């Protein structure tokens, strides 16, 4: 009985992963955006609760608030630039080496 339950479970999992008509890249992208938005909301709520008495605390709070507005502005550009660079290929083998 346990063997049948495990088999059914793994068959259902395989069907959900392999089923036609699903775009895994789009699904992963939307899940990522939802997770980032939820994280930004939690951090924003914690920033609002923080009471600052010093200039250093207020400056740090302002920096974090600015980072929440544009989290991917500076981090996404280098990744895209690296991805657009062509892959170096080795030089062709000389004829005299066979």
PASEBA-1860 file (N, C-alpha, C; in nm, 3 decimals):
! residues 98
1> XXXXXXXX> 0.082/-0.120/0.000/0.000/0.000/0.000/0.087/0.126/0.000 ~ 0.190/0.124/0.083/0.279/0.241/0.092/0.349/0.265/-0.042 ~ 0.386/0.158/-0.109/0.449/0.169/-0.240/0.357/0.237/-0.341 ~ 0.230/0.202/-0.338/0.133/0.262/-0.430/0.115/0.411/-0.400 ~ 0.109/0.448/-0.273/0.094/0.589/-0.238/0.215/0.670/-0.283 ~ 0.337/0.616/-0.262/0.455/0.686/-0.307/0.457/0.699/-0.459 ~ 0.417/0.594/-0.527/0.416/0.597/-0.674/0.318/0.701/-0.725 ~ 0.200/0.705/-0.668/0.100/0.802/-0.710/0.149/0.943/-0.682
9> XXXXXXXX> 0.210/0.965/-0.566/0.262/1.097/-0.532/0.364/1.144/-0.634 ~ 0.463/1.060/-0.666/0.568/1.101/-0.758/0.518/1.114/-0.901 ~ 0.418/1.036/-0.939/0.359/1.053/-1.071/0.285/1.186/-1.082 ~ 0.215/1.224/-0.977/0.145/1.353/-0.977/0.246/1.467/-0.981 ~ 0.353/1.458/-0.904/0.456/1.561/-0.905/0.518/1.571/-1.044 ~ 0.549/1.458/-1.105/0.608/1.459/-1.239/0.512/1.521/-1.340 ~ 0.384/1.490/-1.329/0.287/1.548/-1.422/0.279/1.699/-1.405 ~ 0.281/1.747/-1.281/0.273/1.891/-1.258/0.396/1.963/-1.312
17> XXXXXXXX> 0.512/1.899/-1.308/0.634/1.961/-1.356/0.641/1.955/-1.508 ~ 0.601/1.843/-1.567/0.622/1.821/-1.710/0.499/1.856/-1.795 ~ 0.389/1.884/-1.733/0.265/1.903/-1.809/0.281/2.008/-1.920 ~ 0.212/1.988/-2.031/0.224/2.083/-2.142/0.153/2.214/-2.110 ~ 0.203/2.320/-2.172/0.138/2.449/-2.158/0.185/2.530/-2.039 ~ 0.288/2.486/-1.970/0.338/2.563/-1.857/0.473/2.623/-1.896 ~ 0.491/2.749/-1.862/0.616/2.819/-1.889/0.690/2.835/-1.757 ~ 0.791/2.750/-1.735/0.861/2.749/-1.607/0.936/2.880/-1.583
25> XXXXXXXX> 0.991/2.940/-1.687/1.063/3.067/-1.669/0.969/3.177/-1.622 ~ 0.852/3.185/-1.684/0.755/3.288/-1.644/0.703/3.262/-1.503 ~ 0.679/3.135/-1.470/0.630/3.102/-1.336/0.736/3.136/-1.231 ~ 0.861/3.102/-1.258/0.969/3.134/-1.163/0.988/3.285/-1.151 ~ 0.977/3.356/-1.262/0.991/3.502/-1.259/0.882/3.568/-1.177 ~ 0.758/3.523/-1.195/0.649/3.583/-1.118/0.662/3.550/-0.970 ~ 0.707/3.429/-0.939/0.728/3.392/-0.800/0.839/3.476/-0.738 ~ 0.944/3.502/-0.814/1.053/3.585/-0.766/1.005/3.727/-0.737
33> XXXXXXXX> 0.928/3.784/-0.829/0.877/3.919/-0.809/0.785/3.927/-0.687 ~ 0.704/3.824/-0.666/0.617/3.822/-0.548/0.699/3.816/-0.420 ~ 0.805/3.735/-0.419/0.889/3.723/-0.300/0.961/3.853/-0.270 ~ 1.011/3.919/-0.375/1.081/4.047/-0.355/0.984/4.152/-0.303 ~ 0.864/4.156/-0.358/0.765/4.254/-0.312/0.727/4.229/-0.166 ~ 0.712/4.103/-0.128/0.678/4.071/0.011/0.793/4.111/0.104 ~ 0.916/4.086/0.062/1.032/4.125/0.142/1.042/4.275/0.158 ~ 1.016/4.348/0.050/1.019/4.494/0.058/0.912/4.546/0.154
41> XXXXXXXX> 0.797/4.483/0.152/0.690/4.526/0.240/0.727/4.503/0.386 ~ 0.786/4.388/0.417/0.825/4.359/0.555/0.933/4.456/0.602 ~ 1.032/4.481/0.517/1.139/4.573/0.554/1.085/4.714/0.571 ~ 0.994/4.754/0.483/0.934/4.886/0.495/0.856/4.903/0.625 ~ 0.783/4.799/0.665/0.709/4.804/0.791/0.804/4.816/0.910 ~ 0.915/4.743/0.905/1.012/4.750/1.014/1.079/4.888/1.019 ~ 1.104/4.947/0.903/1.163/5.082/0.900/1.068/5.184/0.960 ~ 0.939/5.169/0.932/0.842/5.263/0.987/0.833/5.254/1.139
49> XXXXXXXX> 0.856/5.134/1.193/0.847/5.116/1.338/0.969/5.170/1.411 ~ 1.082/5.183/1.339/1.207/5.225/1.403/1.203/5.374/1.435 ~ 1.234/5.407/1.560/1.243/5.547/1.604/1.389/5.587/1.608 ~ 1.426/5.695/1.538/1.565/5.740/1.530/1.585/5.866/1.614 ~ 1.691/5.863/1.696/1.727/5.980/1.777/1.853/6.047/1.724 ~ 1.936/5.975/1.650/2.063/6.030/1.604/2.060/6.052/1.453 ~ 2.154/6.133/1.407/2.166/6.160/1.265/2.210/6.035/1.189 ~ 2.297/5.956/1.250/2.345/5.834/1.186/2.230/5.735/1.164
57> XXXXXXXX> 2.144/5.721/1.260/2.029/5.633/1.248/1.934/5.683/1.140 ~ 1.908/5.812/1.136/1.820/5.869/1.035/1.879/5.853/0.895 ~ 2.011/5.869/0.883/2.076/5.851/0.753/2.068/5.707/0.705 ~ 2.091/5.613/0.796/2.080/5.472/0.760/1.939/5.435/0.721 ~ 1.843/5.491/0.791/1.702/5.465/0.759/1.668/5.521/0.621 ~ 1.722/5.640/0.588/1.697/5.699/0.457/1.761/5.616/0.346 ~ 1.882/5.565/0.371/1.947/5.481/0.271/1.868/5.352/0.245 ~ 1.820/5.289/0.352/1.741/5.168/0.335/1.609/5.196/0.263
65> XXXXXXXX> 1.547/5.309/0.294/1.423/5.345/0.226/1.447/5.369/0.078 ~ 1.561/5.433/0.044/1.594/5.455/-0.097/1.623/5.324/-0.168 ~ 1.685/5.230/-0.099/1.714/5.100/-0.159/1.586/5.022/-0.186 ~ 1.484/5.042/-0.104/1.357/4.973/-0.125/1.286/5.023/-0.250 ~ 1.305/5.150/-0.283/1.237/5.206/-0.400/1.293/5.147/-0.528 ~ 1.425/5.132/-0.536/1.489/5.083/-0.657/1.592/4.975/-0.624 ~ 1.548/4.852/-0.591/1.643/4.750/-0.549/1.725/4.690/-0.663 ~ 1.676/4.694/-0.785/1.747/4.628/-0.894/1.811/4.727/-0.990
73> XXXXXXXX> 1.812/4.854/-0.959/1.867/4.953/-1.051/2.015/4.933/-1.079 ~ 2.097/4.918/-0.977/2.241/4.904/-1.000/2.285/4.759/-1.005 ~ 2.209/4.669/-0.948/2.252/4.528/-0.944/2.221/4.455/-1.074 ~ 2.116/4.493/-1.146/2.079/4.420/-1.267/2.167/4.456/-1.386 ~ 2.217/4.578/-1.392/2.295/4.621/-1.507/2.424/4.541/-1.525 ~ 2.505/4.516/-1.421/2.627/4.437/-1.443/2.598/4.295/-1.486 ~ 2.492/4.234/-1.433/2.458/4.097/-1.473/2.422/4.091/-1.620 ~ 2.349/4.189/-1.669/2.312/4.190/-1.810/2.433/4.215/-1.897
81> XXXXXXXX> 2.523/4.302/-1.854/2.643/4.330/-1.932/2.730/4.206/-1.944 ~ 2.742/4.129/-1.837/2.820/4.006/-1.841/2.753/3.904/-1.932 ~ 2.622/3.895/-1.929/2.551/3.796/-2.010/2.561/3.828/-2.159 ~ 2.578/3.956/-2.196/2.583/3.994/-2.336/2.722/3.976/-2.398 ~ 2.825/3.957/-2.317/2.959/3.939/-2.370/2.969/3.803/-2.438 ~ 3.037/3.798/-2.555/3.050/3.669/-2.623/3.144/3.577/-2.546 ~ 3.123/3.449/-2.563/3.206/3.349/-2.496/3.334/3.331/-2.577 ~ 3.450/3.338/-2.515/3.574/3.321/-2.591/3.594/3.175/-2.629
89> XXXXXXXX> 3.630/3.152/-2.753/3.657/3.017/-2.801/3.808/3.001/-2.818 ~ 3.860/2.880/-2.800/4.003/2.861/-2.820/4.040/2.874/-2.967 ~ 4.165/2.905/-2.993/4.212/2.916/-3.131/4.206/2.778/-3.197 ~ 4.189/2.775/-3.329/4.184/2.646/-3.398/4.318/2.572/-3.386 ~ 4.311/2.445/-3.392/4.432/2.361/-3.382/4.515/2.375/-3.510 ~ 4.645/2.392/-3.498/4.729/2.405/-3.619/4.727/2.277/-3.701 ~ 4.741/2.293/-3.832/4.738/2.178/-3.922/4.850/2.079/-3.895 ~ 4.966/2.129/-3.854/5.081/2.040/-3.835/5.068/1.952/-3.713
97> XX> 4.967/1.980/-3.624/4.945/1.893/-3.508/4.850/1.777/-3.543 ~ 4.793/1.782/-3.659/4.710/1.669/-3.701/4.569/1.694/-3.690
END
